[in-house]
Amino acid sequence: MSNMLRNNTADSRYEMDEQGMTSWADYRLVGERLYIDHVEAPPALRGTGASGRLMAALAADARDRGLKITPICGYAAAWLRRSHEFRGLLG
């Protein structure tokens, strides 16, 4: 039960496992811009902060790679706007 972020490049999605279940964020990488199309957690993990932990990990990865994030997903957009640490990645 790892909560380490995986960048599943074959499926263009970030994944994170918790309690034997996987939360994910579908993305598209275009140049130096990461488009987050959809973020989802399994029903049993909803309300536990799993999606927020996933977003924090993927945002840290994007920052480390020098990428800007364009959220298409409403959840990702709201999370980034609220994040003091990662708000600057919005682009």
HTML snippet that shows the backbone in 3Dmol.js (N, CA, C, O; Angstrom):
<script src="https://3Dmol.org/build/3Dmol-min.js"></script>
<div id="view" style="width:600px;height:400px;position:relative"></div>
<script>
const pdb = `
ATOM      1  N   MET A   1       0.839  -1.196   0.000  1.00  0.00           N
ATOM      2  CA  MET A   1       0.000   0.000   0.000  1.00  0.00           C
ATOM      3  C   MET A   1       0.873   1.245   0.000  1.00  0.00           C
ATOM      4  O   MET A   1       1.019   1.911   1.025  1.00  0.00           O
ATOM      5  N   SER A   2       1.438   1.548  -1.127  1.00  0.00           N
ATOM      6  CA  SER A   2       2.305   2.716  -1.248  1.00  0.00           C
ATOM      7  C   SER A   2       1.469   3.944  -1.571  1.00  0.00           C
ATOM      8  O   SER A   2       0.478   3.862  -2.296  1.00  0.00           O
ATOM      9  N   ASN A   3       1.877   5.072  -1.031  1.00  0.00           N
ATOM     10  CA  ASN A   3       1.228   6.310  -1.444  1.00  0.00           C
ATOM     11  C   ASN A   3       2.204   7.150  -2.265  1.00  0.00           C
ATOM     12  O   ASN A   3       2.122   8.378  -2.294  1.00  0.00           O
ATOM     13  N   MET A   4       3.134   6.453  -2.933  1.00  0.00           N
ATOM     14  CA  MET A   4       4.085   7.117  -3.807  1.00  0.00           C
ATOM     15  C   MET A   4       3.420   7.403  -5.155  1.00  0.00           C
ATOM     16  O   MET A   4       2.656   6.589  -5.673  1.00  0.00           O
ATOM     17  N   LEU A   5       3.724   8.564  -5.704  1.00  0.00           N
ATOM     18  CA  LEU A   5       3.187   8.949  -7.005  1.00  0.00           C
ATOM     19  C   LEU A   5       3.863   8.149  -8.109  1.00  0.00           C
ATOM     20  O   LEU A   5       5.080   7.963  -8.104  1.00  0.00           O
ATOM     21  N   ARG A   6       3.050   7.675  -9.059  1.00  0.00           N
ATOM     22  CA  ARG A   6       3.562   7.032 -10.265  1.00  0.00           C
ATOM     23  C   ARG A   6       3.111   7.855 -11.461  1.00  0.00           C
ATOM     24  O   ARG A   6       1.955   8.269 -11.543  1.00  0.00           O
ATOM     25  N   ASN A   7       4.022   8.087 -12.377  1.00  0.00           N
ATOM     26  CA  ASN A   7       3.667   8.722 -13.637  1.00  0.00           C
ATOM     27  C   ASN A   7       3.559   7.604 -14.664  1.00  0.00           C
ATOM     28  O   ASN A   7       4.566   7.146 -15.204  1.00  0.00           O
ATOM     29  N   ASN A   8       2.341   7.173 -14.927  1.00  0.00           N
ATOM     30  CA  ASN A   8       2.067   6.103 -15.882  1.00  0.00           C
ATOM     31  C   ASN A   8       2.010   6.747 -17.274  1.00  0.00           C
ATOM     32  O   ASN A   8       0.938   7.097 -17.766  1.00  0.00           O
ATOM     33  N   THR A   9       3.181   6.893 -17.892  1.00  0.00           N
ATOM     34  CA  THR A   9       3.248   7.591 -19.178  1.00  0.00           C
ATOM     35  C   THR A   9       2.532   6.829 -20.289  1.00  0.00           C
ATOM     36  O   THR A   9       2.039   7.447 -21.232  1.00  0.00           O
ATOM     37  N   ALA A  10       2.463   5.512 -20.200  1.00  0.00           N
ATOM     38  CA  ALA A  10       1.771   4.718 -21.227  1.00  0.00           C
ATOM     39  C   ALA A  10       0.290   5.080 -21.300  1.00  0.00           C
ATOM     40  O   ALA A  10      -0.296   5.096 -22.383  1.00  0.00           O
ATOM     41  N   ASP A  11      -0.321   5.374 -20.137  1.00  0.00           N
ATOM     42  CA  ASP A  11      -1.743   5.735 -20.093  1.00  0.00           C
ATOM     43  C   ASP A  11      -1.962   7.227 -19.879  1.00  0.00           C
ATOM     44  O   ASP A  11      -3.104   7.665 -19.745  1.00  0.00           O
ATOM     45  N   SER A  12      -0.883   8.019 -19.845  1.00  0.00           N
ATOM     46  CA  SER A  12      -0.963   9.471 -19.613  1.00  0.00           C
ATOM     47  C   SER A  12      -1.768   9.786 -18.360  1.00  0.00           C
ATOM     48  O   SER A  12      -2.732  10.551 -18.392  1.00  0.00           O
ATOM     49  N   ARG A  13      -1.345   9.174 -17.253  1.00  0.00           N
ATOM     50  CA  ARG A  13      -2.016   9.470 -15.994  1.00  0.00           C
ATOM     51  C   ARG A  13      -1.071   9.293 -14.827  1.00  0.00           C
ATOM     52  O   ARG A  13      -0.225   8.400 -14.809  1.00  0.00           O
ATOM     53  N   TYR A  14      -1.239  10.167 -13.854  1.00  0.00           N
ATOM     54  CA  TYR A  14      -0.571  10.018 -12.576  1.00  0.00           C
ATOM     55  C   TYR A  14      -1.434   9.114 -11.718  1.00  0.00           C
ATOM     56  O   TYR A  14      -2.662   9.182 -11.777  1.00  0.00           O
ATOM     57  N   GLU A  15      -0.792   8.263 -10.916  1.00  0.00           N
ATOM     58  CA  GLU A  15      -1.520   7.322 -10.058  1.00  0.00           C
ATOM     59  C   GLU A  15      -0.907   7.322  -8.665  1.00  0.00           C
ATOM     60  O   GLU A  15       0.297   7.516  -8.496  1.00  0.00           O
ATOM     61  N   MET A  16      -1.758   7.101  -7.675  1.00  0.00           N
ATOM     62  CA  MET A  16      -1.305   6.970  -6.298  1.00  0.00           C
ATOM     63  C   MET A  16      -2.183   5.943  -5.597  1.00  0.00           C
ATOM     64  O   MET A  16      -3.410   6.030  -5.647  1.00  0.00           O
ATOM     65  N   ASP A  17      -1.556   4.974  -4.948  1.00  0.00           N
ATOM     66  CA  ASP A  17      -2.286   3.916  -4.246  1.00  0.00           C
ATOM     67  C   ASP A  17      -2.411   4.246  -2.772  1.00  0.00           C
ATOM     68  O   ASP A  17      -1.460   4.705  -2.140  1.00  0.00           O
ATOM     69  N   GLU A  18      -3.593   4.006  -2.234  1.00  0.00           N
ATOM     70  CA  GLU A  18      -3.863   4.114  -0.798  1.00  0.00           C
ATOM     71  C   GLU A  18      -4.874   3.031  -0.439  1.00  0.00           C
ATOM     72  O   GLU A  18      -5.860   2.831  -1.149  1.00  0.00           O
ATOM     73  N   GLN A  19      -4.629   2.355   0.636  1.00  0.00           N
ATOM     74  CA  GLN A  19      -5.546   1.334   1.135  1.00  0.00           C
ATOM     75  C   GLN A  19      -5.922   0.333   0.046  1.00  0.00           C
ATOM     76  O   GLN A  19      -7.063  -0.126  -0.014  1.00  0.00           O
ATOM     77  N   GLY A  20      -4.961  -0.003  -0.812  1.00  0.00           N
ATOM     78  CA  GLY A  20      -5.191  -0.987  -1.857  1.00  0.00           C
ATOM     79  C   GLY A  20      -6.005  -0.494  -3.035  1.00  0.00           C
ATOM     80  O   GLY A  20      -6.400  -1.290  -3.887  1.00  0.00           O
ATOM     81  N   MET A  21      -6.268   0.817  -3.102  1.00  0.00           N
ATOM     82  CA  MET A  21      -7.044   1.405  -4.199  1.00  0.00           C
ATOM     83  C   MET A  21      -6.210   2.495  -4.865  1.00  0.00           C
ATOM     84  O   MET A  21      -5.293   3.046  -4.256  1.00  0.00           O
ATOM     85  N   THR A  22      -6.534   2.798  -6.108  1.00  0.00           N
ATOM     86  CA  THR A  22      -5.754   3.764  -6.877  1.00  0.00           C
ATOM     87  C   THR A  22      -6.573   4.997  -7.233  1.00  0.00           C
ATOM     88  O   THR A  22      -7.653   4.900  -7.816  1.00  0.00           O
ATOM     89  N   SER A  23      -6.037   6.161  -6.870  1.00  0.00           N
ATOM     90  CA  SER A  23      -6.564   7.440  -7.347  1.00  0.00           C
ATOM     91  C   SER A  23      -5.731   7.826  -8.553  1.00  0.00           C
ATOM     92  O   SER A  23      -4.571   7.428  -8.659  1.00  0.00           O
ATOM     93  N   TRP A  24      -6.319   8.610  -9.478  1.00  0.00           N
ATOM     94  CA  TRP A  24      -5.554   8.954 -10.665  1.00  0.00           C
ATOM     95  C   TRP A  24      -5.941  10.325 -11.198  1.00  0.00           C
ATOM     96  O   TRP A  24      -6.991  10.879 -10.872  1.00  0.00           O
ATOM     97  N   ALA A  25      -5.042  10.851 -12.037  1.00  0.00           N
ATOM     98  CA  ALA A  25      -5.270  12.107 -12.745  1.00  0.00           C
ATOM     99  C   ALA A  25      -4.837  11.904 -14.193  1.00  0.00           C
ATOM    100  O   ALA A  25      -3.660  11.669 -14.469  1.00  0.00           O
ATOM    101  N   ASP A  26      -5.790  11.995 -15.111  1.00  0.00           N
ATOM    102  CA  ASP A  26      -5.475  11.911 -16.536  1.00  0.00           C
ATOM    103  C   ASP A  26      -4.865  13.233 -16.980  1.00  0.00           C
ATOM    104  O   ASP A  26      -5.323  14.303 -16.577  1.00  0.00           O
ATOM    105  N   TYR A  27      -3.837  13.155 -17.807  1.00  0.00           N
ATOM    106  CA  TYR A  27      -3.178  14.386 -18.250  1.00  0.00           C
ATOM    107  C   TYR A  27      -2.745  14.297 -19.700  1.00  0.00           C
ATOM    108  O   TYR A  27      -2.714  13.228 -20.309  1.00  0.00           O
ATOM    109  N   ARG A  28      -2.410  15.471 -20.231  1.00  0.00           N
ATOM    110  CA  ARG A  28      -1.758  15.593 -21.534  1.00  0.00           C
ATOM    111  C   ARG A  28      -0.563  16.508 -21.338  1.00  0.00           C
ATOM    112  O   ARG A  28      -0.691  17.568 -20.726  1.00  0.00           O
ATOM    113  N   LEU A  29       0.572  16.126 -21.837  1.00  0.00           N
ATOM    114  CA  LEU A  29       1.770  16.944 -21.768  1.00  0.00           C
ATOM    115  C   LEU A  29       2.022  17.529 -23.144  1.00  0.00           C
ATOM    116  O   LEU A  29       2.252  16.796 -24.106  1.00  0.00           O
ATOM    117  N   VAL A  30       1.980  18.851 -23.236  1.00  0.00           N
ATOM    118  CA  VAL A  30       2.207  19.552 -24.491  1.00  0.00           C
ATOM    119  C   VAL A  30       3.311  20.573 -24.243  1.00  0.00           C
ATOM    120  O   VAL A  30       3.084  21.611 -23.622  1.00  0.00           O
ATOM    121  N   GLY A  31       4.484  20.270 -24.724  1.00  0.00           N
ATOM    122  CA  GLY A  31       5.623  21.144 -24.483  1.00  0.00           C
ATOM    123  C   GLY A  31       5.934  21.217 -22.997  1.00  0.00           C
ATOM    124  O   GLY A  31       6.214  20.202 -22.359  1.00  0.00           O
ATOM    125  N   GLU A  32       5.883  22.413 -22.459  1.00  0.00           N
ATOM    126  CA  GLU A  32       6.179  22.637 -21.033  1.00  0.00           C
ATOM    127  C   GLU A  32       4.896  22.814 -20.225  1.00  0.00           C
ATOM    128  O   GLU A  32       4.927  23.349 -19.117  1.00  0.00           O
ATOM    129  N   ARG A  33       3.769  22.364 -20.778  1.00  0.00           N
ATOM    130  CA  ARG A  33       2.466  22.531 -20.126  1.00  0.00           C
ATOM    131  C   ARG A  33       1.814  21.179 -19.880  1.00  0.00           C
ATOM    132  O   ARG A  33       1.725  20.334 -20.771  1.00  0.00           O
ATOM    133  N   LEU A  34       1.362  21.000 -18.642  1.00  0.00           N
ATOM    134  CA  LEU A  34       0.680  19.780 -18.234  1.00  0.00           C
ATOM    135  C   LEU A  34      -0.805  20.099 -18.091  1.00  0.00           C
ATOM    136  O   LEU A  34      -1.200  20.852 -17.200  1.00  0.00           O
ATOM    137  N   TYR A  35      -1.625  19.526 -18.966  1.00  0.00           N
ATOM    138  CA  TYR A  35      -3.074  19.703 -18.896  1.00  0.00           C
ATOM    139  C   TYR A  35      -3.636  18.580 -18.038  1.00  0.00           C
ATOM    140  O   TYR A  35      -3.441  17.406 -18.354  1.00  0.00           O
ATOM    141  N   ILE A  36      -4.328  18.920 -16.964  1.00  0.00           N
ATOM    142  CA  ILE A  36      -4.963  17.925 -16.095  1.00  0.00           C
ATOM    143  C   ILE A  36      -6.425  17.826 -16.532  1.00  0.00           C
ATOM    144  O   ILE A  36      -7.228  18.722 -16.270  1.00  0.00           O
ATOM    145  N   ASP A  37      -6.753  16.727 -17.200  1.00  0.00           N
ATOM    146  CA  ASP A  37      -8.088  16.558 -17.766  1.00  0.00           C
ATOM    147  C   ASP A  37      -9.115  16.035 -16.767  1.00  0.00           C
ATOM    148  O   ASP A  37     -10.289  16.403 -16.826  1.00  0.00           O
ATOM    149  N   HIS A  38      -8.675  15.186 -15.857  1.00  0.00           N
ATOM    150  CA  HIS A  38      -9.640  14.541 -14.955  1.00  0.00           C
ATOM    151  C   HIS A  38      -8.898  13.994 -13.738  1.00  0.00           C
ATOM    152  O   HIS A  38      -7.842  13.378 -13.876  1.00  0.00           O
ATOM    153  N   VAL A  39      -9.448  14.218 -12.559  1.00  0.00           N
ATOM    154  CA  VAL A  39      -8.913  13.657 -11.309  1.00  0.00           C
ATOM    155  C   VAL A  39     -10.022  12.827 -10.685  1.00  0.00           C
ATOM    156  O   VAL A  39     -11.173  13.257 -10.610  1.00  0.00           O
ATOM    157  N   GLU A  40      -9.657  11.623 -10.235  1.00  0.00           N
ATOM    158  CA  GLU A  40     -10.673  10.754  -9.632  1.00  0.00           C
ATOM    159  C   GLU A  40     -10.076   9.877  -8.551  1.00  0.00           C
ATOM    160  O   GLU A  40      -8.943   9.406  -8.652  1.00  0.00           O
ATOM    161  N   ALA A  41     -10.876   9.670  -7.510  1.00  0.00           N
ATOM    162  CA  ALA A  41     -10.534   8.723  -6.450  1.00  0.00           C
ATOM    163  C   ALA A  41     -11.645   7.679  -6.386  1.00  0.00           C
ATOM    164  O   ALA A  41     -12.802   7.991  -6.671  1.00  0.00           O
ATOM    165  N   PRO A  42     -11.309   6.445  -6.016  1.00  0.00           N
ATOM    166  CA  PRO A  42     -12.350   5.431  -5.849  1.00  0.00           C
ATOM    167  C   PRO A  42     -13.368   5.892  -4.793  1.00  0.00           C
ATOM    168  O   PRO A  42     -13.005   6.621  -3.869  1.00  0.00           O
ATOM    169  N   PRO A  43     -14.619   5.480  -4.919  1.00  0.00           N
ATOM    170  CA  PRO A  43     -15.640   5.921  -3.972  1.00  0.00           C
ATOM    171  C   PRO A  43     -15.250   5.747  -2.503  1.00  0.00           C
ATOM    172  O   PRO A  43     -15.563   6.611  -1.683  1.00  0.00           O
ATOM    173  N   ALA A  44     -14.579   4.658  -2.156  1.00  0.00           N
ATOM    174  CA  ALA A  44     -14.209   4.423  -0.754  1.00  0.00           C
ATOM    175  C   ALA A  44     -13.182   5.432  -0.245  1.00  0.00           C
ATOM    176  O   ALA A  44     -13.054   5.616   0.966  1.00  0.00           O
ATOM    177  N   LEU A  45     -12.445   6.091  -1.147  1.00  0.00           N
ATOM    178  CA  LEU A  45     -11.441   7.069  -0.724  1.00  0.00           C
ATOM    179  C   LEU A  45     -11.946   8.505  -0.796  1.00  0.00           C
ATOM    180  O   LEU A  45     -11.256   9.422  -0.349  1.00  0.00           O
ATOM    181  N   ARG A  46     -13.116   8.712  -1.341  1.00  0.00           N
ATOM    182  CA  ARG A  46     -13.646  10.076  -1.452  1.00  0.00           C
ATOM    183  C   ARG A  46     -13.918  10.630  -0.065  1.00  0.00           C
ATOM    184  O   ARG A  46     -14.450   9.945   0.808  1.00  0.00           O
ATOM    185  N   GLY A  47     -13.543  11.878   0.112  1.00  0.00           N
ATOM    186  CA  GLY A  47     -13.723  12.532   1.411  1.00  0.00           C
ATOM    187  C   GLY A  47     -12.579  12.272   2.370  1.00  0.00           C
ATOM    188  O   GLY A  47     -12.606  12.760   3.500  1.00  0.00           O
ATOM    189  N   THR A  48     -11.566  11.510   1.950  1.00  0.00           N
ATOM    190  CA  THR A  48     -10.424  11.208   2.831  1.00  0.00           C
ATOM    191  C   THR A  48      -9.219  12.085   2.537  1.00  0.00           C
ATOM    192  O   THR A  48      -8.215  12.012   3.245  1.00  0.00           O
ATOM    193  N   GLY A  49      -9.305  12.915   1.499  1.00  0.00           N
ATOM    194  CA  GLY A  49      -8.166  13.737   1.106  1.00  0.00           C
ATOM    195  C   GLY A  49      -7.263  13.065   0.091  1.00  0.00           C
ATOM    196  O   GLY A  49      -6.207  13.602  -0.241  1.00  0.00           O
ATOM    197  N   ALA A  50      -7.654  11.901  -0.411  1.00  0.00           N
ATOM    198  CA  ALA A  50      -6.814  11.164  -1.359  1.00  0.00           C
ATOM    199  C   ALA A  50      -6.552  11.976  -2.626  1.00  0.00           C
ATOM    200  O   ALA A  50      -5.421  12.010  -3.111  1.00  0.00           O
ATOM    201  N   SER A  51      -7.569  12.623  -3.162  1.00  0.00           N
ATOM    202  CA  SER A  51      -7.375  13.413  -4.384  1.00  0.00           C
ATOM    203  C   SER A  51      -6.463  14.605  -4.122  1.00  0.00           C
ATOM    204  O   SER A  51      -5.659  14.970  -4.980  1.00  0.00           O
ATOM    205  N   GLY A  52      -6.577  15.206  -2.963  1.00  0.00           N
ATOM    206  CA  GLY A  52      -5.706  16.318  -2.604  1.00  0.00           C
ATOM    207  C   GLY A  52      -4.256  15.884  -2.467  1.00  0.00           C
ATOM    208  O   GLY A  52      -3.350  16.603  -2.886  1.00  0.00           O
ATOM    209  N   ARG A  53      -4.033  14.719  -1.885  1.00  0.00           N
ATOM    210  CA  ARG A  53      -2.661  14.197  -1.785  1.00  0.00           C
ATOM    211  C   ARG A  53      -2.090  13.896  -3.167  1.00  0.00           C
ATOM    212  O   ARG A  53      -0.911  14.137  -3.426  1.00  0.00           O
ATOM    213  N   LEU A  54      -2.936  13.367  -4.051  1.00  0.00           N
ATOM    214  CA  LEU A  54      -2.524  13.116  -5.427  1.00  0.00           C
ATOM    215  C   LEU A  54      -2.158  14.427  -6.112  1.00  0.00           C
ATOM    216  O   LEU A  54      -1.121  14.516  -6.769  1.00  0.00           O
ATOM    217  N   MET A  55      -2.995  15.435  -5.964  1.00  0.00           N
ATOM    218  CA  MET A  55      -2.724  16.731  -6.583  1.00  0.00           C
ATOM    219  C   MET A  55      -1.432  17.346  -6.053  1.00  0.00           C
ATOM    220  O   MET A  55      -0.654  17.907  -6.825  1.00  0.00           O
ATOM    221  N   ALA A  56      -1.199  17.248  -4.763  1.00  0.00           N
ATOM    222  CA  ALA A  56       0.028  17.809  -4.184  1.00  0.00           C
ATOM    223  C   ALA A  56       1.258  17.108  -4.755  1.00  0.00           C
ATOM    224  O   ALA A  56       2.260  17.754  -5.064  1.00  0.00           O
ATOM    225  N   ALA A  57       1.179  15.805  -4.892  1.00  0.00           N
ATOM    226  CA  ALA A  57       2.321  15.048  -5.412  1.00  0.00           C
ATOM    227  C   ALA A  57       2.551  15.351  -6.889  1.00  0.00           C
ATOM    228  O   ALA A  57       3.694  15.524  -7.311  1.00  0.00           O
ATOM    229  N   LEU A  58       1.483  15.419  -7.679  1.00  0.00           N
ATOM    230  CA  LEU A  58       1.678  15.691  -9.106  1.00  0.00           C
ATOM    231  C   LEU A  58       2.119  17.131  -9.328  1.00  0.00           C
ATOM    232  O   LEU A  58       2.899  17.400 -10.241  1.00  0.00           O
ATOM    233  N   ALA A  59       1.633  18.065  -8.508  1.00  0.00           N
ATOM    234  CA  ALA A  59       2.063  19.461  -8.627  1.00  0.00           C
ATOM    235  C   ALA A  59       3.539  19.594  -8.274  1.00  0.00           C
ATOM    236  O   ALA A  59       4.264  20.344  -8.928  1.00  0.00           O
ATOM    237  N   ALA A  60       3.989  18.882  -7.259  1.00  0.00           N
ATOM    238  CA  ALA A  60       5.412  18.903  -6.895  1.00  0.00           C
ATOM    239  C   ALA A  60       6.252  18.337  -8.032  1.00  0.00           C
ATOM    240  O   ALA A  60       7.327  18.857  -8.331  1.00  0.00           O
ATOM    241  N   ASP A  61       5.763  17.269  -8.670  1.00  0.00           N
ATOM    242  CA  ASP A  61       6.476  16.685  -9.802  1.00  0.00           C
ATOM    243  C   ASP A  61       6.545  17.679 -10.959  1.00  0.00           C
ATOM    244  O   ASP A  61       7.595  17.837 -11.583  1.00  0.00           O
ATOM    245  N   ALA A  62       5.426  18.349 -11.245  1.00  0.00           N
ATOM    246  CA  ALA A  62       5.401  19.337 -12.328  1.00  0.00           C
ATOM    247  C   ALA A  62       6.378  20.473 -12.033  1.00  0.00           C
ATOM    248  O   ALA A  62       7.110  20.910 -12.921  1.00  0.00           O
ATOM    249  N   ARG A  63       6.393  20.947 -10.797  1.00  0.00           N
ATOM    250  CA  ARG A  63       7.314  22.021 -10.414  1.00  0.00           C
ATOM    251  C   ARG A  63       8.757  21.574 -10.592  1.00  0.00           C
ATOM    252  O   ARG A  63       9.579  22.317 -11.127  1.00  0.00           O
ATOM    253  N   ASP A  64       9.065  20.363 -10.145  1.00  0.00           N
ATOM    254  CA  ASP A  64      10.425  19.833 -10.272  1.00  0.00           C
ATOM    255  C   ASP A  64      10.854  19.713 -11.732  1.00  0.00           C
ATOM    256  O   ASP A  64      12.040  19.817 -12.047  1.00  0.00           O
ATOM    257  N   ARG A  65       9.888  19.495 -12.620  1.00  0.00           N
ATOM    258  CA  ARG A  65      10.180  19.337 -14.051  1.00  0.00           C
ATOM    259  C   ARG A  65      10.081  20.663 -14.814  1.00  0.00           C
ATOM    260  O   ARG A  65      10.289  20.698 -16.027  1.00  0.00           O
ATOM    261  N   GLY A  66       9.766  21.749 -14.106  1.00  0.00           N
ATOM    262  CA  GLY A  66       9.672  23.057 -14.749  1.00  0.00           C
ATOM    263  C   GLY A  66       8.442  23.230 -15.614  1.00  0.00           C
ATOM    264  O   GLY A  66       8.464  23.995 -16.579  1.00  0.00           O
ATOM    265  N   LEU A  67       7.360  22.525 -15.280  1.00  0.00           N
ATOM    266  CA  LEU A  67       6.137  22.587 -16.069  1.00  0.00           C
ATOM    267  C   LEU A  67       5.124  23.541 -15.462  1.00  0.00           C
ATOM    268  O   LEU A  67       5.116  23.757 -14.250  1.00  0.00           O
ATOM    269  N   LYS A  68       4.275  24.109 -16.295  1.00  0.00           N
ATOM    270  CA  LYS A  68       3.094  24.852 -15.869  1.00  0.00           C
ATOM    271  C   LYS A  68       1.915  23.886 -15.951  1.00  0.00           C
ATOM    272  O   LYS A  68       1.936  22.941 -16.740  1.00  0.00           O
ATOM    273  N   ILE A  69       0.889  24.123 -15.139  1.00  0.00           N
ATOM    274  CA  ILE A  69      -0.293  23.260 -15.136  1.00  0.00           C
ATOM    275  C   ILE A  69      -1.501  24.044 -15.625  1.00  0.00           C
ATOM    276  O   ILE A  69      -1.780  25.143 -15.144  1.00  0.00           O
ATOM    277  N   THR A  70      -2.208  23.471 -16.579  1.00  0.00           N
ATOM    278  CA  THR A  70      -3.490  24.008 -17.030  1.00  0.00           C
ATOM    279  C   THR A  70      -4.556  22.988 -16.652  1.00  0.00           C
ATOM    280  O   THR A  70      -4.675  21.943 -17.293  1.00  0.00           O
ATOM    281  N   PRO A  71      -5.333  23.289 -15.611  1.00  0.00           N
ATOM    282  CA  PRO A  71      -6.356  22.335 -15.189  1.00  0.00           C
ATOM    283  C   PRO A  71      -7.614  22.453 -16.045  1.00  0.00           C
ATOM    284  O   PRO A  71      -8.203  23.529 -16.152  1.00  0.00           O
ATOM    285  N   ILE A  72      -8.012  21.356 -16.644  1.00  0.00           N
ATOM    286  CA  ILE A  72      -9.283  21.273 -17.360  1.00  0.00           C
ATOM    287  C   ILE A  72     -10.357  20.793 -16.379  1.00  0.00           C
ATOM    288  O   ILE A  72     -11.498  21.255 -16.417  1.00  0.00           O
ATOM    289  N   CYS A  73      -9.982  19.879 -15.520  1.00  0.00           N
ATOM    290  CA  CYS A  73     -10.855  19.327 -14.477  1.00  0.00           C
ATOM    291  C   CYS A  73     -11.184  20.413 -13.447  1.00  0.00           C
ATOM    292  O   CYS A  73     -10.292  21.116 -12.973  1.00  0.00           O
ATOM    293  N   GLY A  74     -12.452  20.544 -13.111  1.00  0.00           N
ATOM    294  CA  GLY A  74     -12.882  21.533 -12.127  1.00  0.00           C
ATOM    295  C   GLY A  74     -12.242  21.327 -10.758  1.00  0.00           C
ATOM    296  O   GLY A  74     -11.871  22.293 -10.091  1.00  0.00           O
ATOM    297  N   TYR A  75     -12.113  20.062 -10.339  1.00  0.00           N
ATOM    298  CA  TYR A  75     -11.483  19.792  -9.040  1.00  0.00           C
ATOM    299  C   TYR A  75     -10.034  20.254  -9.051  1.00  0.00           C
ATOM    300  O   TYR A  75      -9.585  20.913  -8.113  1.00  0.00           O
ATOM    301  N   ALA A  76      -9.300  19.914 -10.103  1.00  0.00           N
ATOM    302  CA  ALA A  76      -7.892  20.307 -10.179  1.00  0.00           C
ATOM    303  C   ALA A  76      -7.754  21.822 -10.189  1.00  0.00           C
ATOM    304  O   ALA A  76      -6.859  22.366  -9.543  1.00  0.00           O
ATOM    305  N   ALA A  77      -8.632  22.511 -10.916  1.00  0.00           N
ATOM    306  CA  ALA A  77      -8.580  23.974 -10.970  1.00  0.00           C
ATOM    307  C   ALA A  77      -8.816  24.575  -9.593  1.00  0.00           C
ATOM    308  O   ALA A  77      -8.076  25.461  -9.167  1.00  0.00           O
ATOM    309  N   ALA A  78      -9.841  24.100  -8.895  1.00  0.00           N
ATOM    310  CA  ALA A  78     -10.142  24.629  -7.555  1.00  0.00           C
ATOM    311  C   ALA A  78      -9.009  24.322  -6.587  1.00  0.00           C
ATOM    312  O   ALA A  78      -8.640  25.175  -5.779  1.00  0.00           O
ATOM    313  N   TRP A  79      -8.452  23.116  -6.658  1.00  0.00           N
ATOM    314  CA  TRP A  79      -7.361  22.737  -5.748  1.00  0.00           C
ATOM    315  C   TRP A  79      -6.162  23.641  -5.963  1.00  0.00           C
ATOM    316  O   TRP A  79      -5.570  24.122  -4.997  1.00  0.00           O
ATOM    317  N   LEU A  80      -5.792  23.882  -7.221  1.00  0.00           N
ATOM    318  CA  LEU A  80      -4.628  24.732  -7.505  1.00  0.00           C
ATOM    319  C   LEU A  80      -4.862  26.177  -7.086  1.00  0.00           C
ATOM    320  O   LEU A  80      -3.950  26.822  -6.568  1.00  0.00           O
ATOM    321  N   ARG A  81      -6.059  26.694  -7.301  1.00  0.00           N
ATOM    322  CA  ARG A  81      -6.353  28.076  -6.880  1.00  0.00           C
ATOM    323  C   ARG A  81      -6.235  28.234  -5.373  1.00  0.00           C
ATOM    324  O   ARG A  81      -5.804  29.284  -4.895  1.00  0.00           O
ATOM    325  N   ARG A  82      -6.611  27.208  -4.615  1.00  0.00           N
ATOM    326  CA  ARG A  82      -6.552  27.267  -3.146  1.00  0.00           C
ATOM    327  C   ARG A  82      -5.159  27.010  -2.589  1.00  0.00           C
ATOM    328  O   ARG A  82      -4.886  27.344  -1.436  1.00  0.00           O
ATOM    329  N   SER A  83      -4.284  26.430  -3.380  1.00  0.00           N
ATOM    330  CA  SER A  83      -2.968  26.022  -2.889  1.00  0.00           C
ATOM    331  C   SER A  83      -1.987  27.191  -2.886  1.00  0.00           C
ATOM    332  O   SER A  83      -1.645  27.722  -3.943  1.00  0.00           O
ATOM    333  N   HIS A  84      -1.539  27.588  -1.705  1.00  0.00           N
ATOM    334  CA  HIS A  84      -0.544  28.655  -1.609  1.00  0.00           C
ATOM    335  C   HIS A  84       0.782  28.181  -2.208  1.00  0.00           C
ATOM    336  O   HIS A  84       1.479  28.953  -2.866  1.00  0.00           O
ATOM    337  N   GLU A  85       1.123  26.921  -1.982  1.00  0.00           N
ATOM    338  CA  GLU A  85       2.405  26.394  -2.424  1.00  0.00           C
ATOM    339  C   GLU A  85       2.492  26.224  -3.935  1.00  0.00           C
ATOM    340  O   GLU A  85       3.548  26.457  -4.524  1.00  0.00           O
ATOM    341  N   PHE A  86       1.390  25.819  -4.572  1.00  0.00           N
ATOM    342  CA  PHE A  86       1.452  25.453  -5.990  1.00  0.00           C
ATOM    343  C   PHE A  86       0.652  26.376  -6.916  1.00  0.00           C
ATOM    344  O   PHE A  86       0.626  26.145  -8.125  1.00  0.00           O
ATOM    345  N   ARG A  87       0.013  27.394  -6.393  1.00  0.00           N
ATOM    346  CA  ARG A  87      -0.799  28.309  -7.204  1.00  0.00           C
ATOM    347  C   ARG A  87       0.008  28.909  -8.364  1.00  0.00           C
ATOM    348  O   ARG A  87      -0.545  29.158  -9.435  1.00  0.00           O
ATOM    349  N   GLY A  88       1.287  29.138  -8.161  1.00  0.00           N
ATOM    350  CA  GLY A  88       2.138  29.722  -9.182  1.00  0.00           C
ATOM    351  C   GLY A  88       2.357  28.845 -10.401  1.00  0.00           C
ATOM    352  O   GLY A  88       2.883  29.311 -11.413  1.00  0.00           O
ATOM    353  N   LEU A  89       1.962  27.582 -10.319  1.00  0.00           N
ATOM    354  CA  LEU A  89       2.107  26.673 -11.468  1.00  0.00           C
ATOM    355  C   LEU A  89       0.987  26.842 -12.485  1.00  0.00           C
ATOM    356  O   LEU A  89       1.093  26.362 -13.614  1.00  0.00           O
ATOM    357  N   LEU A  90      -0.099  27.531 -12.083  1.00  0.00           N
ATOM    358  CA  LEU A  90      -1.219  27.728 -13.003  1.00  0.00           C
ATOM    359  C   LEU A  90      -0.745  28.477 -14.235  1.00  0.00           C
ATOM    360  O   LEU A  90      -0.075  29.505 -14.140  1.00  0.00           O
ATOM    361  N   GLY A  91      -1.098  27.952 -15.368  1.00  0.00           N
ATOM    362  CA  GLY A  91      -0.672  28.630 -16.587  1.00  0.00           C
ATOM    363  C   GLY A  91      -1.541  28.284 -17.755  1.00  0.00           C
ATOM    364  O   GLY A  91      -1.314  28.775 -18.860  1.00  0.00           O
TER     365      GLY A  91
END
`;
const viewer = $3Dmol.createViewer("view");
viewer.addModel(pdb, "pdb");
viewer.setStyle({}, {cartoon: {color: "spectrum"}});
viewer.zoomTo();
viewer.render();
</script>
